[in-house]
Amino acid sequence: MKIEGEKIWVDFRVERLPRFCYVCGCLGHNMQECHDFDEDIPESELPYGTCLQASPIKMRDKGPNPKRDLENKLFLDL
């Protein structure tokens, strides 16, 4: 982003990111669907990774919560 004409990087993390490409950094597709995907490049050398994801949803209340449990499972399966 630019502030007063100067380009700066802003670090942020996103919870429950649905589809994010570790190859090109775009939202909306995963790396297997990316036109720039090269299966010979190890995932550890890609410019983006799981470090951009926030932690799973924290438990705010005690006791079973089927909706929260489903959201956590879906997030962890990404």
mmCIF file as gemmi writes it, N, C-alpha and C atoms, coordinates in Angstrom:
data_model
loop_
_atom_site.group_PDB
_atom_site.id
_atom_site.type_symbol
_atom_site.label_atom_id
_atom_site.label_alt_id
_atom_site.label_comp_id
_atom_site.label_asym_id
_atom_site.label_entity_id
_atom_site.label_seq_id
_atom_site.pdbx_PDB_ins_code
_atom_site.Cartn_x
_atom_site.Cartn_y
_atom_site.Cartn_z
_atom_site.occupancy
_atom_site.B_iso_or_equiv
_atom_site.pdbx_formal_charge
_atom_site.auth_seq_id
_atom_site.auth_asym_id
_atom_site.pdbx_PDB_model_num
ATOM 1 N N . MET Axp A 1 ? 0.838 -1.168 0 1 0 ? 1 A 1
ATOM 2 C CA . MET Axp A 1 ? 0 0 0 1 0 ? 1 A 1
ATOM 3 C C . MET Axp A 1 ? 0.889 1.238 0 1 0 ? 1 A 1
ATOM 4 N N . LYS Axp A 2 ? 0.334 2.365 -0.356 1 0 ? 2 A 1
ATOM 5 C CA . LYS Axp A 2 ? 1.093 3.614 -0.377 1 0 ? 2 A 1
ATOM 6 C C . LYS Axp A 2 ? 0.553 4.571 0.687 1 0 ? 2 A 1
ATOM 7 N N . ILE Axp A 3 ? 1.467 5.161 1.403 1 0 ? 3 A 1
ATOM 8 C CA . ILE Axp A 3 ? 1.123 6.213 2.362 1 0 ? 3 A 1
ATOM 9 C C . ILE Axp A 3 ? 1.983 7.41 2.036 1 0 ? 3 A 1
ATOM 10 N N . GLU Axp A 4 ? 1.334 8.515 1.701 1 0 ? 4 A 1
ATOM 11 C CA . GLU Axp A 4 ? 2.017 9.746 1.314 1 0 ? 4 A 1
ATOM 12 C C . GLU Axp A 4 ? 3.049 9.481 0.219 1 0 ? 4 A 1
ATOM 13 N N . GLY Axp A 5 ? 2.664 8.644 -0.753 1 0 ? 5 A 1
ATOM 14 C CA . GLY Axp A 5 ? 3.524 8.356 -1.896 1 0 ? 5 A 1
ATOM 15 C C . GLY Axp A 5 ? 4.594 7.308 -1.651 1 0 ? 5 A 1
ATOM 16 N N . GLU Axp A 6 ? 4.72 6.838 -0.42 1 0 ? 6 A 1
ATOM 17 C CA . GLU Axp A 6 ? 5.737 5.838 -0.102 1 0 ? 6 A 1
ATOM 18 C C . GLU Axp A 6 ? 5.092 4.459 0.009 1 0 ? 6 A 1
ATOM 19 N N . LYS Axp A 7 ? 5.667 3.471 -0.697 1 0 ? 7 A 1
ATOM 20 C CA . LYS Axp A 7 ? 5.148 2.109 -0.626 1 0 ? 7 A 1
ATOM 21 C C . LYS Axp A 7 ? 5.608 1.45 0.662 1 0 ? 7 A 1
ATOM 22 N N . ILE Axp A 8 ? 4.647 0.823 1.353 1 0 ? 8 A 1
ATOM 23 C CA . ILE Axp A 8 ? 4.973 0.07 2.561 1 0 ? 8 A 1
ATOM 24 C C . ILE Axp A 8 ? 4.259 -1.277 2.513 1 0 ? 8 A 1
ATOM 25 N N . TRP Axp A 9 ? 4.823 -2.267 3.201 1 0 ? 9 A 1
ATOM 26 C CA . TRP Axp A 9 ? 4.2 -3.578 3.336 1 0 ? 9 A 1
ATOM 27 C C . TRP Axp A 9 ? 3.413 -3.598 4.631 1 0 ? 9 A 1
ATOM 28 N N . VAL Axp A 10 ? 2.247 -4.207 4.599 1 0 ? 10 A 1
ATOM 29 C CA . VAL Axp A 10 ? 1.42 -4.358 5.786 1 0 ? 10 A 1
ATOM 30 C C . VAL Axp A 10 ? 1.252 -5.853 6.022 1 0 ? 10 A 1
ATOM 31 N N . ASP Axp A 11 ? 1.663 -6.318 7.195 1 0 ? 11 A 1
ATOM 32 C CA . ASP Axp A 11 ? 1.501 -7.725 7.551 1 0 ? 11 A 1
ATOM 33 C C . ASP Axp A 11 ? 0.156 -7.918 8.227 1 0 ? 11 A 1
ATOM 34 N N . PHE Axp A 12 ? -0.557 -8.959 7.833 1 0 ? 12 A 1
ATOM 35 C CA . PHE Axp A 12 ? -1.816 -9.283 8.489 1 0 ? 12 A 1
ATOM 36 C C . PHE Axp A 12 ? -2.09 -10.765 8.331 1 0 ? 12 A 1
ATOM 37 N N . ARG Axp A 13 ? -2.961 -11.289 9.17 1 0 ? 13 A 1
ATOM 38 C CA . ARG Axp A 13 ? -3.395 -12.679 9.115 1 0 ? 13 A 1
ATOM 39 C C . ARG Axp A 13 ? -4.914 -12.689 9.027 1 0 ? 13 A 1
ATOM 40 N N . VAL Axp A 14 ? -5.43 -13.687 8.357 1 0 ? 14 A 1
ATOM 41 C CA . VAL Axp A 14 ? -6.867 -13.768 8.135 1 0 ? 14 A 1
ATOM 42 C C . VAL Axp A 14 ? -7.391 -15.085 8.695 1 0 ? 14 A 1
ATOM 43 N N . GLU Axp A 15 ? -8.465 -15.017 9.469 1 0 ? 15 A 1
ATOM 44 C CA . GLU Axp A 15 ? -9.087 -16.224 9.984 1 0 ? 15 A 1
ATOM 45 C C . GLU Axp A 15 ? -10.045 -16.8 8.951 1 0 ? 15 A 1
ATOM 46 N N . ARG Axp A 16 ? -10.127 -18.101 8.925 1 0 ? 16 A 1
ATOM 47 C CA . ARG Axp A 16 ? -11.05 -18.836 8.052 1 0 ? 16 A 1
ATOM 48 C C . ARG Axp A 16 ? -10.923 -18.417 6.598 1 0 ? 16 A 1
ATOM 49 N N . LEU Axp A 17 ? -9.703 -18.316 6.123 1 0 ? 17 A 1
ATOM 50 C CA . LEU Axp A 17 ? -9.45 -17.952 4.731 1 0 ? 17 A 1
ATOM 51 C C . LEU Axp A 17 ? -9.89 -19.115 3.843 1 0 ? 17 A 1
ATOM 52 N N . PRO Axp A 18 ? -10.889 -18.91 2.983 1 0 ? 18 A 1
ATOM 53 C CA . PRO Axp A 18 ? -11.456 -20.042 2.257 1 0 ? 18 A 1
ATOM 54 C C . PRO Axp A 18 ? -10.527 -20.651 1.205 1 0 ? 18 A 1
ATOM 55 N N . ARG Axp A 19 ? -10.004 -19.875 0.308 1 0 ? 19 A 1
ATOM 56 C CA . ARG Axp A 19 ? -9.146 -20.41 -0.757 1 0 ? 19 A 1
ATOM 57 C C . ARG Axp A 19 ? -8.042 -19.402 -1.027 1 0 ? 19 A 1
ATOM 58 N N . PHE Axp A 20 ? -6.809 -19.829 -0.76 1 0 ? 20 A 1
ATOM 59 C CA . PHE Axp A 20 ? -5.661 -18.954 -0.888 1 0 ? 20 A 1
ATOM 60 C C . PHE Axp A 20 ? -4.543 -19.727 -1.574 1 0 ? 20 A 1
ATOM 61 N N . CYS Axp A 21 ? -3.908 -19.115 -2.563 1 0 ? 21 A 1
ATOM 62 C CA . CYS Axp A 21 ? -2.859 -19.773 -3.337 1 0 ? 21 A 1
ATOM 63 C C . CYS Axp A 21 ? -1.49 -19.45 -2.743 1 0 ? 21 A 1
ATOM 64 N N . TYR Axp A 22 ? -0.748 -20.48 -2.333 1 0 ? 22 A 1
ATOM 65 C CA . TYR Axp A 22 ? 0.595 -20.304 -1.778 1 0 ? 22 A 1
ATOM 66 C C . TYR Axp A 22 ? 1.619 -20.014 -2.874 1 0 ? 22 A 1
ATOM 67 N N . VAL Axp A 23 ? 1.233 -20.164 -4.135 1 0 ? 23 A 1
ATOM 68 C CA . VAL Axp A 23 ? 2.153 -19.919 -5.252 1 0 ? 23 A 1
ATOM 69 C C . VAL Axp A 23 ? 2.144 -18.442 -5.639 1 0 ? 23 A 1
ATOM 70 N N . CYS Axp A 24 ? 0.949 -17.885 -5.93 1 0 ? 24 A 1
ATOM 71 C CA . CYS Axp A 24 ? 0.877 -16.505 -6.421 1 0 ? 24 A 1
ATOM 72 C C . CYS Axp A 24 ? 0.315 -15.523 -5.397 1 0 ? 24 A 1
ATOM 73 N N . GLY Axp A 25 ? -0.259 -16.023 -4.302 1 0 ? 25 A 1
ATOM 74 C CA . GLY Axp A 25 ? -0.785 -15.149 -3.265 1 0 ? 25 A 1
ATOM 75 C C . GLY Axp A 25 ? -2.189 -14.646 -3.496 1 0 ? 25 A 1
ATOM 76 N N . CYS Axp A 26 ? -2.868 -15.155 -4.516 1 0 ? 26 A 1
ATOM 77 C CA . CYS Axp A 26 ? -4.221 -14.689 -4.836 1 0 ? 26 A 1
ATOM 78 C C . CYS Axp A 26 ? -5.277 -15.446 -4.039 1 0 ? 26 A 1
ATOM 79 N N . LEU Axp A 27 ? -6.357 -14.755 -3.744 1 0 ? 27 A 1
ATOM 80 C CA . LEU Axp A 27 ? -7.532 -15.379 -3.145 1 0 ? 27 A 1
ATOM 81 C C . LEU Axp A 27 ? -8.396 -15.948 -4.253 1 0 ? 27 A 1
ATOM 82 N N . GLY Axp A 28 ? -9.101 -17.028 -3.986 1 0 ? 28 A 1
ATOM 83 C CA . GLY Axp A 28 ? -10.052 -17.554 -4.952 1 0 ? 28 A 1
ATOM 84 C C . GLY Axp A 28 ? -9.662 -18.877 -5.586 1 0 ? 28 A 1
ATOM 85 N N . HIS Axp A 29 ? -8.409 -19.286 -5.443 1 0 ? 29 A 1
ATOM 86 C CA . HIS Axp A 29 ? -8.007 -20.615 -5.905 1 0 ? 29 A 1
ATOM 87 C C . HIS Axp A 29 ? -6.873 -21.112 -5.02 1 0 ? 29 A 1
ATOM 88 N N . ASN Axp A 30 ? -6.655 -22.435 -5.024 1 0 ? 30 A 1
ATOM 89 C CA . ASN Axp A 30 ? -5.54 -22.974 -4.254 1 0 ? 30 A 1
ATOM 90 C C . ASN Axp A 30 ? -4.374 -23.261 -5.192 1 0 ? 30 A 1
ATOM 91 N N . MET Axp A 31 ? -3.254 -23.713 -4.649 1 0 ? 31 A 1
ATOM 92 C CA . MET Axp A 31 ? -2.06 -23.819 -5.479 1 0 ? 31 A 1
ATOM 93 C C . MET Axp A 31 ? -2.186 -24.894 -6.564 1 0 ? 31 A 1
ATOM 94 N N . GLN Axp A 32 ? -2.972 -25.95 -6.339 1 0 ? 32 A 1
ATOM 95 C CA . GLN Axp A 32 ? -3.149 -26.964 -7.372 1 0 ? 32 A 1
ATOM 96 C C . GLN Axp A 32 ? -3.914 -26.432 -8.582 1 0 ? 32 A 1
ATOM 97 N N . GLU Axp A 33 ? -4.688 -25.38 -8.384 1 0 ? 33 A 1
ATOM 98 C CA . GLU Axp A 33 ? -5.456 -24.769 -9.47 1 0 ? 33 A 1
ATOM 99 C C . GLU Axp A 33 ? -4.726 -23.592 -10.118 1 0 ? 33 A 1
ATOM 100 N N . CYS Axp A 34 ? -3.545 -23.226 -9.598 1 0 ? 34 A 1
ATOM 101 C CA . CYS Axp A 34 ? -2.82 -22.05 -10.065 1 0 ? 34 A 1
ATOM 102 C C . CYS Axp A 34 ? -2.108 -22.33 -11.389 1 0 ? 34 A 1
ATOM 103 N N . HIS Axp A 35 ? -2.15 -21.354 -12.299 1 0 ? 35 A 1
ATOM 104 C CA . HIS Axp A 35 ? -1.469 -21.491 -13.591 1 0 ? 35 A 1
ATOM 105 C C . HIS Axp A 35 ? 0.046 -21.495 -13.426 1 0 ? 35 A 1
ATOM 106 N N . ASP Axp A 36 ? 0.543 -20.932 -12.329 1 0 ? 36 A 1
ATOM 107 C CA . ASP Axp A 36 ? 1.981 -20.867 -12.084 1 0 ? 36 A 1
ATOM 108 C C . ASP Axp A 36 ? 2.501 -22.032 -11.245 1 0 ? 36 A 1
ATOM 109 N N . PHE Axp A 37 ? 1.629 -22.969 -10.88 1 0 ? 37 A 1
ATOM 110 C CA . PHE Axp A 37 ? 2.008 -24.089 -10.009 1 0 ? 37 A 1
ATOM 111 C C . PHE Axp A 37 ? 3.022 -24.995 -10.694 1 0 ? 37 A 1
ATOM 112 N N . ASP Axp A 38 ? 4.095 -25.3 -9.99 1 0 ? 38 A 1
ATOM 113 C CA . ASP Axp A 38 ? 5.131 -26.229 -10.46 1 0 ? 38 A 1
ATOM 114 C C . ASP Axp A 38 ? 5.334 -27.255 -9.361 1 0 ? 38 A 1
ATOM 115 N N . GLU Axp A 39 ? 4.896 -28.484 -9.592 1 0 ? 39 A 1
ATOM 116 C CA . GLU Axp A 39 ? 4.954 -29.513 -8.552 1 0 ? 39 A 1
ATOM 117 C C . GLU Axp A 39 ? 6.386 -29.882 -8.159 1 0 ? 39 A 1
ATOM 118 N N . ASP Axp A 40 ? 7.38 -29.455 -8.93 1 0 ? 40 A 1
ATOM 119 C CA . ASP Axp A 40 ? 8.77 -29.745 -8.583 1 0 ? 40 A 1
ATOM 120 C C . ASP Axp A 40 ? 9.319 -28.811 -7.505 1 0 ? 40 A 1
ATOM 121 N N . ILE Axp A 41 ? 8.618 -27.702 -7.241 1 0 ? 41 A 1
ATOM 122 C CA . ILE Axp A 41 ? 9.064 -26.758 -6.212 1 0 ? 41 A 1
ATOM 123 C C . ILE Axp A 41 ? 8.499 -27.203 -4.865 1 0 ? 41 A 1
ATOM 124 N N . PRO Axp A 42 ? 9.365 -27.461 -3.881 1 0 ? 42 A 1
ATOM 125 C CA . PRO Axp A 42 ? 8.867 -27.867 -2.561 1 0 ? 42 A 1
ATOM 126 C C . PRO Axp A 42 ? 8.019 -26.771 -1.924 1 0 ? 42 A 1
ATOM 127 N N . GLU Axp A 43 ? 7.026 -27.186 -1.157 1 0 ? 43 A 1
ATOM 128 C CA . GLU Axp A 43 ? 6.117 -26.225 -0.523 1 0 ? 43 A 1
ATOM 129 C C . GLU Axp A 43 ? 6.875 -25.269 0.396 1 0 ? 43 A 1
ATOM 130 N N . SER Axp A 44 ? 7.97 -25.72 0.978 1 0 ? 44 A 1
ATOM 131 C CA . SER Axp A 44 ? 8.752 -24.869 1.88 1 0 ? 44 A 1
ATOM 132 C C . SER Axp A 44 ? 9.431 -23.708 1.148 1 0 ? 44 A 1
ATOM 133 N N . GLU Axp A 45 ? 9.541 -23.787 -0.176 1 0 ? 45 A 1
ATOM 134 C CA . GLU Axp A 45 ? 10.184 -22.732 -0.957 1 0 ? 45 A 1
ATOM 135 C C . GLU Axp A 45 ? 9.19 -21.789 -1.641 1 0 ? 45 A 1
ATOM 136 N N . LEU Axp A 46 ? 7.902 -22.009 -1.426 1 0 ? 46 A 1
ATOM 137 C CA . LEU Axp A 46 ? 6.887 -21.136 -2.021 1 0 ? 46 A 1
ATOM 138 C C . LEU Axp A 46 ? 6.869 -19.801 -1.281 1 0 ? 46 A 1
ATOM 139 N N . PRO Axp A 47 ? 6.511 -18.707 -1.98 1 0 ? 47 A 1
ATOM 140 C CA . PRO Axp A 47 ? 6.547 -17.383 -1.345 1 0 ? 47 A 1
ATOM 141 C C . PRO Axp A 47 ? 5.479 -17.169 -0.279 1 0 ? 47 A 1
ATOM 142 N N . TYR Axp A 48 ? 4.414 -17.971 -0.273 1 0 ? 48 A 1
ATOM 143 C CA . TYR Axp A 48 ? 3.33 -17.837 0.688 1 0 ? 48 A 1
ATOM 144 C C . TYR Axp A 48 ? 3.109 -19.183 1.356 1 0 ? 48 A 1
ATOM 145 N N . GLY Axp A 49 ? 2.529 -19.18 2.553 1 0 ? 49 A 1
ATOM 146 C CA . GLY Axp A 49 ? 2.311 -20.444 3.245 1 0 ? 49 A 1
ATOM 147 C C . GLY Axp A 49 ? 1.327 -20.331 4.38 1 0 ? 49 A 1
ATOM 148 N N . THR Axp A 50 ? 1.268 -21.39 5.165 1 0 ? 50 A 1
ATOM 149 C CA . THR Axp A 50 ? 0.308 -21.461 6.263 1 0 ? 50 A 1
ATOM 150 C C . THR Axp A 50 ? 0.577 -20.424 7.346 1 0 ? 50 A 1
ATOM 151 N N . CYS Axp A 51 ? 1.766 -19.803 7.332 1 0 ? 51 A 1
ATOM 152 C CA . CYS Axp A 51 ? 2.061 -18.769 8.327 1 0 ? 51 A 1
ATOM 153 C C . CYS Axp A 51 ? 1.116 -17.572 8.181 1 0 ? 51 A 1
ATOM 154 N N . LEU Axp A 52 ? 0.442 -17.45 7.043 1 0 ? 52 A 1
ATOM 155 C CA . LEU Axp A 52 ? -0.501 -16.354 6.831 1 0 ? 52 A 1
ATOM 156 C C . LEU Axp A 52 ? -1.864 -16.622 7.469 1 0 ? 52 A 1
ATOM 157 N N . GLN Axp A 53 ? -2.085 -17.855 7.894 1 0 ? 53 A 1
ATOM 158 C CA . GLN Axp A 53 ? -3.368 -18.192 8.495 1 0 ? 53 A 1
ATOM 159 C C . GLN Axp A 53 ? -3.329 -17.903 9.984 1 0 ? 53 A 1
ATOM 160 N N . ALA Axp A 54 ? -4.431 -17.41 10.488 1 0 ? 54 A 1
ATOM 161 C CA . ALA Axp A 54 ? -4.559 -17.202 11.93 1 0 ? 54 A 1
ATOM 162 C C . ALA Axp A 54 ? -4.836 -18.541 12.596 1 0 ? 54 A 1
ATOM 163 N N . SER Axp A 55 ? -4.735 -18.572 13.897 1 0 ? 55 A 1
ATOM 164 C CA . SER Axp A 55 ? -5.02 -19.789 14.653 1 0 ? 55 A 1
ATOM 165 C C . SER Axp A 55 ? -6.48 -20.173 14.483 1 0 ? 55 A 1
ATOM 166 N N . PRO Axp A 56 ? -6.809 -21.448 14.712 1 0 ? 56 A 1
ATOM 167 C CA . PRO Axp A 56 ? -8.223 -21.848 14.659 1 0 ? 56 A 1
ATOM 168 C C . PRO Axp A 56 ? -9.046 -21.04 15.653 1 0 ? 56 A 1
ATOM 169 N N . ILE Axp A 57 ? -10.34 -21.05 15.433 1 0 ? 57 A 1
ATOM 170 C CA . ILE Axp A 57 ? -11.265 -20.303 16.276 1 0 ? 57 A 1
ATOM 171 C C . ILE Axp A 57 ? -11.111 -20.769 17.715 1 0 ? 57 A 1
ATOM 172 N N . LYS Axp A 58 ? -11.004 -19.825 18.633 1 0 ? 58 A 1
ATOM 173 C CA . LYS Axp A 58 ? -10.854 -20.141 20.053 1 0 ? 58 A 1
ATOM 174 C C . LYS Axp A 58 ? -12.223 -20.418 20.671 1 0 ? 58 A 1
ATOM 175 N N . MET Axp A 59 ? -12.221 -21.278 21.665 1 0 ? 59 A 1
ATOM 176 C CA . MET Axp A 59 ? -13.458 -21.553 22.383 1 0 ? 59 A 1
ATOM 177 C C . MET Axp A 59 ? -13.788 -20.354 23.271 1 0 ? 59 A 1
ATOM 178 N N . ARG Axp A 60 ? -14.948 -19.788 23.087 1 0 ? 60 A 1
ATOM 179 C CA . ARG Axp A 60 ? -15.351 -18.636 23.894 1 0 ? 60 A 1
ATOM 180 C C . ARG Axp A 60 ? -16.225 -19.057 25.068 1 0 ? 60 A 1
ATOM 181 N N . ASP Axp A 61 ? -16.88 -20.183 24.916 1 0 ? 61 A 1
ATOM 182 C CA . ASP Axp A 61 ? -17.738 -20.647 25.995 1 0 ? 61 A 1
ATOM 183 C C . ASP Axp A 61 ? -17.461 -22.125 26.232 1 0 ? 61 A 1
ATOM 184 N N . LYS Axp A 62 ? -17.839 -22.592 27.376 1 0 ? 62 A 1
ATOM 185 C CA . LYS Axp A 62 ? -17.598 -23.992 27.715 1 0 ? 62 A 1
ATOM 186 C C . LYS Axp A 62 ? -18.786 -24.823 27.276 1 0 ? 62 A 1
ATOM 187 N N . GLY Axp A 63 ? -18.52 -26.082 27.056 1 0 ? 63 A 1
ATOM 188 C CA . GLY Axp A 63 ? -19.579 -26.99 26.669 1 0 ? 63 A 1
ATOM 189 C C . GLY Axp A 63 ? -19.595 -27.225 25.18 1 0 ? 63 A 1
ATOM 190 N N . PRO Axp A 64 ? -20.339 -28.226 24.751 1 0 ? 64 A 1
ATOM 191 C CA . PRO Axp A 64 ? -20.375 -28.567 23.325 1 0 ? 64 A 1
ATOM 192 C C . PRO Axp A 64 ? -21.027 -27.465 22.495 1 0 ? 64 A 1
ATOM 193 N N . ASN Axp A 65 ? -20.486 -27.267 21.32 1 0 ? 65 A 1
ATOM 194 C CA . ASN Axp A 65 ? -21.031 -26.277 20.392 1 0 ? 65 A 1
ATOM 195 C C . ASN Axp A 65 ? -20.834 -26.849 18.986 1 0 ? 65 A 1
ATOM 196 N N . PRO Axp A 66 ? -21.838 -27.548 18.441 1 0 ? 66 A 1
ATOM 197 C CA . PRO Axp A 66 ? -21.679 -28.207 17.137 1 0 ? 66 A 1
ATOM 198 C C . PRO Axp A 66 ? -21.284 -27.258 16.017 1 0 ? 66 A 1
ATOM 199 N N . LYS Axp A 67 ? -21.808 -26.034 16.007 1 0 ? 67 A 1
ATOM 200 C CA . LYS Axp A 67 ? -21.465 -25.087 14.942 1 0 ? 67 A 1
ATOM 201 C C . LYS Axp A 67 ? -19.983 -24.71 15.022 1 0 ? 67 A 1
ATOM 202 N N . ARG Axp A 68 ? -19.498 -24.391 16.228 1 0 ? 68 A 1
ATOM 203 C CA . ARG Axp A 68 ? -18.095 -24.037 16.395 1 0 ? 68 A 1
ATOM 204 C C . ARG Axp A 68 ? -17.189 -25.22 16.051 1 0 ? 68 A 1
ATOM 205 N N . ASP Axp A 69 ? -17.573 -26.421 16.472 1 0 ? 69 A 1
ATOM 206 C CA . ASP Axp A 69 ? -16.774 -27.61 16.175 1 0 ? 69 A 1
ATOM 207 C C . ASP Axp A 69 ? -16.671 -27.835 14.67 1 0 ? 69 A 1
ATOM 208 N N . LEU Axp A 70 ? -17.766 -27.617 13.945 1 0 ? 70 A 1
ATOM 209 C CA . LEU Axp A 70 ? -17.75 -27.773 12.49 1 0 ? 70 A 1
ATOM 210 C C . LEU Axp A 70 ? -16.855 -26.715 11.849 1 0 ? 70 A 1
ATOM 211 N N . GLU Axp A 71 ? -16.953 -25.46 12.305 1 0 ? 71 A 1
ATOM 212 C CA . GLU Axp A 71 ? -16.098 -24.402 11.761 1 0 ? 71 A 1
ATOM 213 C C . GLU Axp A 71 ? -14.625 -24.708 11.999 1 0 ? 71 A 1
ATOM 214 N N . ASN Axp A 72 ? -14.275 -25.17 13.189 1 0 ? 72 A 1
ATOM 215 C CA . ASN Axp A 72 ? -12.885 -25.523 13.479 1 0 ? 72 A 1
ATOM 216 C C . ASN Axp A 72 ? -12.408 -26.663 12.59 1 0 ? 72 A 1
ATOM 217 N N . LYS Axp A 73 ? -13.241 -27.675 12.378 1 0 ? 73 A 1
ATOM 218 C CA . LYS Axp A 73 ? -12.855 -28.801 11.535 1 0 ? 73 A 1
ATOM 219 C C . LYS Axp A 73 ? -12.636 -28.33 10.108 1 0 ? 73 A 1
ATOM 220 N N . LEU Axp A 74 ? -13.541 -27.51 9.576 1 0 ? 74 A 1
ATOM 221 C CA . LEU Axp A 74 ? -13.398 -27.009 8.208 1 0 ? 74 A 1
ATOM 222 C C . LEU Axp A 74 ? -12.128 -26.172 8.067 1 0 ? 74 A 1
ATOM 223 N N . PHE Axp A 75 ? -11.817 -25.351 9.063 1 0 ? 75 A 1
ATOM 224 C CA . PHE Axp A 75 ? -10.611 -24.522 9.011 1 0 ? 75 A 1
ATOM 225 C C . PHE Axp A 75 ? -9.364 -25.388 9.017 1 0 ? 75 A 1
ATOM 226 N N . LEU Axp A 76 ? -9.324 -26.394 9.863 1 0 ? 76 A 1
ATOM 227 C CA . LEU Axp A 76 ? -8.132 -27.231 9.977 1 0 ? 76 A 1
ATOM 228 C C . LEU Axp A 76 ? -7.937 -28.12 8.757 1 0 ? 76 A 1
ATOM 229 N N . ASP Axp A 77 ? -9.006 -28.394 8.013 1 0 ? 77 A 1
ATOM 230 C CA . ASP Axp A 77 ? -8.917 -29.249 6.823 1 0 ? 77 A 1
ATOM 231 C C . ASP Axp A 77 ? -8.471 -28.489 5.588 1 0 ? 77 A 1
ATOM 232 N N . LEU Axp A 78 ? -8.281 -27.166 5.655 1 0 ? 78 A 1
ATOM 233 C CA . LEU Axp A 78 ? -7.884 -26.383 4.48 1 0 ? 78 A 1
ATOM 234 C C . LEU Axp A 78 ? -6.504 -26.741 4.013 1 0 ? 78 A 1
